[in-house]
Amino acid sequence: MSICDPHSCTGCMACYNVCPKNAIKMESDQYGILSPKIKEDLCIRL
C-alpha cells in the first residue's frame, strides 16, 4: 500500500502529521530524500 506515487511525494510530512494511529514513518533514501512508509499492522485506512 502506498500513500501516493513516489515520484509525486515532496516529503512534506502532511500524511505523517495527520495519521491518527502513527502508522506512517518517514524514511530517507540514499540521497537523504524523505518518503512515507506505512506500518501495515497499525494502519486503519482512513
Secondary structure, DSSP 4 states (H G I P E B T S, - for coil): --SS-TTT-----HHHHH-TT--EEEEE-TTS-EEEEE-TTT----
